[in-house]
Amino acid sequence: MQTEIKNRSQNFLASCIDHTLLKPETRWSQVEQLIAEAQQYNFFGVCLNSSFIKKASVLLQKSSLYNPKLVSVVGFPLGVGT
């Protein structure tokens, strides 16, 4: 019973997490790793700079695994919002 409750709590918590990578020096290989982790742990979403959204969308469309939501920021202080 305790294990079942713990698993449900962990699954619920994971479903509330946006796995985020917004560093300006982010490389595509890091984005791929972030998406793989989000799929593995069933995170709600992956938050990326807008420059990666299209490529990440294509990657997720090809995947047969759980697909987290793609999230982006607008006007974040990195200068990528313009």
N, C-alpha and C positions, 0 to 999 in steps of 0.2 A: 504494500500500500504506500509506504513512504517513497519508494523508488518511482512509483507511478505519479505521485504528486510532484516529485522533483522534476521528472521528465516533462510533465505538463507545464510546470512553471518555467523551465528552460525554453521550451518551445514557444510559450507565450512571449517571454522576454525577447527571444530572437526575432519574433514577428514584429517587434516594435523598433528594431534597430535599422538605421540607415548607415551602411558601411561607407565611409567617406574618405576621399583622397582629393584634396584641392591644392596641393603644392604646385607652384608654377613650373617646377622642374620635373614634373611627373612624366614618366615614359610609358609607352603603350604596354610593355611587359608588366609593369606595375598594375595597370588597369586590368589586364587579363587575370592577374593573381587576385586582385580585389574581387572581381566578379566570381572567380572560382570559390573563394572563401564565402561569399554571400550565398552562393548556391549550396555549398556544403552545409552551412549552418542555418539555412532558410531565413536569412535576414530579409526584412521587408524591402529594402531598396539599396541601390548603389548611387552615391552622390559624387558626381564628377564635374569637372569644368566642361563647359558647353562644347569645346572643341573635340571632346571624345564621345559625345552622345551618339552621333550617327554610327560610328564604327562599333561602339558597344552594342547598339541596337542590332546591327547585323550579326554580331557574335552571338547574342542571346537568341536570335531567331533560328540560328543553326543548331542550337543546343537542345538536347532532349531532357535536360535536367530542369530542376526548379528554376524559374526565371524571376529574379527580383525586379522590382520597378526601377526604372532609370530616373534619377533625380538630378537636377542641375540648379545652379544658383545664378541670379541675375544681378549684375552690378557689384559683385563681390570685390573687395579691395585689392584684387590682383590685376585689374585692368583688362580682364578677358571678357568683360560684359559689354564692351563697346565694339 
